[in-house]
Amino acid sequence: MPDEEIAVYAKNNNAFLVTKDIEFGSIIMYPEYSHYGLIVLRLPYYFTGVQITGIFGEFIKTININDLVGKRTIVELGKHRSRIL
């Protein structure tokens, strides 16, 4: 499915888009209000699915997911940052 269709589907269904694809975070390609909430995983390319799932699971335990609505959140090893979309 093309990226644009994925973004529209997530937005229309009030779903967070969780991805390793940094293009979803582009304000040029996806201007304000393009996402319900976006979580970009900026992890090493060689990480396995198990490692990615583990990092994401630990991240989810540390936050209130409702605080991420309307925000672009970047998750890296040991830290994360959010900005209003």
Phi and psi in degrees as a GROMACS rama.xvg file:
@    title "Ramachandran Plot"
@    xaxis  label "Phi"
@    yaxis  label "Psi"
@TYPE xy
-62.3281  149.071  PRO-2
-52.5547  -43.5668  ASP-3
-59.9849  -41.0752  GLU-4
-66.4769  -37.6014  GLU-5
-63.1483  -45.9476  ILE-6
-62.4411  -43.4555  ALA-7
-65.6094  -42.7652  VAL-8
-59.8818  -47.8535  TYR-9
-61.9805  -45.4689  ALA-10
-61.1042  -47.7269  LYS-11
-65.5963  -21.954  ASN-12
-106.709  15.32  ASN-13
46.9635  48.1447  ASN-14
-114.833  144.148  ALA-15
-73.1115  139.888  PHE-16
-98.7578  116.318  LEU-17
-110.375  124.403  VAL-18
-153.005  161.075  THR-19
-100.281  -5.23418  LYS-20
-81.8676  105.737  ASP-21
-68.2934  -15.9538  ILE-22
-62.6713  -28.5454  GLU-23
-62.8132  -23.0121  PHE-24
-86.0611  -2.43853  GLY-25
-69.8565  122.196  SER-26
-74.2287  -15.378  ILE-27
-77.6961  -47.5061  ILE-28
-76.4246  -32.7057  MET-29
-131.365  84.8846  TYR-30
-66.9261  179.542  PRO-31
-44.8811  137.736  GLU-32
70.5337  16.9586  TYR-33
-77.7519  -21.4166  SER-34
-125.805  147.33  HIS-35
-69.4323  -44.1209  TYR-36
-167.891  140.27  GLY-37
-126.696  130.623  LEU-38
-123.874  114.622  ILE-39
-105.007  123.477  VAL-40
-91.9536  108.071  LEU-41
-101.156  82.4852  ARG-42
-120.558  159.788  LEU-43
-54.77  141.916  PRO-44
-61.5286  -25.3403  TYR-45
-87.2825  -0.539705  TYR-46
-64.1223  141.038  PHE-47
-83.0751  167.769  THR-48
-57.6071  -38.6727  GLY-49
-63.591  -43.0243  VAL-50
-65.5465  -43.1374  GLN-51
-62.9658  -44.9806  ILE-52
-61.8237  -40.2128  THR-53
-63.105  -46.5496  GLY-54
-62.0042  -45.1107  ILE-55
-64.8569  -41.2051  PHE-56
-61.0529  -41.727  GLY-57
-65.7396  -39.9984  GLU-58
-60.297  -47.7479  PHE-59
-59.8047  -34.7615  ILE-60
-66.7056  -22.7948  LYS-61
-94.2888  -5.96107  THR-62
-127.617  164.935  ILE-63
-99.3938  112.917  ASN-64
-56.1743  -31.7515  ILE-65
-64.8903  -23.8055  ASN-66
-71.0084  -12.9025  ASP-67
-98.1257  -2.69826  LEU-68
-63.5129  130.849  VAL-69
77.7132  14.8859  GLY-70
-126.1  154.324  LYS-71
-101.172  117.355  ARG-72
-115.999  130.657  THR-73
-107.315  123.913  ILE-74
-108.376  123.666  VAL-75
-124.039  175.7  GLU-76
-60.6175  116.749  LEU-77
76.3871  4.18082  GLY-78
-159.02  164.692  LYS-79
-152.705  159.342  HIS-80
-143.931  148.509  ARG-81
-129.226  146.918  SER-82
-137.649  148.372  ARG-83
-64.8157  137.855  ILE-84
